[in-house]
Amino acid sequence: MNCQFLEPVNLGSTTESWAFSKLECGLPTTTELIVNPDYPERNFFIDKTFNYGDIAVLWFLTLFSVGLIASLIFNYFWKK
């Protein structure tokens, strides 16, 4: 759940104790805003989910990496 407290109300005590009179909840978001403190105009969003394209790219990179490592190890021991 993605909830936000809105409309703060001071309870009248000497310490800063606040209550909120409104609560809004929504569905969880799948994107996260990344804020660059040095350059505030260069903010961007990151999607926190995988789609089929991401999975396919990761699958092929994994296969390529495993094949390359296996090939290097096999060639190293075969030549000795």
URHUTA-V419182 format. One record per pair of residues at least 12 apart in sequence whose C-alpha atoms are under 10 Angstrom apart, sorted by the first residue. I is the first residue (numbers start at 1). J is the second residue. D is the distance in whole Angstrom. If there is no record, write none. Layout:
i=[I & I]
j=[J & J]
d=[D & D]
This chain:
i=[1 & 1 & 1 & 1 & 1 & 2 & 2 & 2 & 2 & 2 & 2 & 3 & 3 & 3 & 3 & 3 & 3 & 4 & 4 & 4 & 4 & 4 & 4 & 5 & 5 & 5 & 5 & 5 & 5 & 5 & 6 & 6 & 6 & 6 & 6 & 6 & 7 & 7 & 7 & 7 & 7 & 8 & 8 & 8 & 9 & 9 & 29 & 29 & 30 & 30 & 30 & 30 & 30 & 31 & 31 & 31 & 31 & 31 & 31 & 32 & 32 & 32 & 32 & 32 & 33 & 33 & 33 & 34]
j=[25 & 26 & 27 & 28 & 29 & 24 & 25 & 26 & 27 & 28 & 29 & 23 & 24 & 25 & 26 & 27 & 28 & 20 & 22 & 23 & 24 & 25 & 26 & 19 & 20 & 21 & 22 & 23 & 24 & 25 & 19 & 20 & 21 & 22 & 23 & 24 & 19 & 20 & 21 & 22 & 23 & 20 & 21 & 22 & 21 & 22 & 47 & 48 & 45 & 46 & 47 & 48 & 49 & 44 & 45 & 46 & 47 & 48 & 49 & 44 & 45 & 46 & 47 & 48 & 45 & 46 & 47 & 46]
d=[7 & 6 & 5 & 5 & 9 & 8 & 5 & 5 & 6 & 5 & 7 & 7 & 6 & 4 & 6 & 9 & 9 & 10 & 8 & 6 & 5 & 6 & 9 & 9 & 6 & 8 & 6 & 5 & 7 & 9 & 9 & 6 & 7 & 5 & 6 & 7 & 9 & 6 & 6 & 6 & 9 & 4 & 6 & 8 & 7 & 10 & 9 & 9 & 10 & 8 & 6 & 5 & 6 & 10 & 6 & 5 & 4 & 6 & 8 & 8 & 5 & 5 & 7 & 7 & 4 & 7 & 9 & 7]
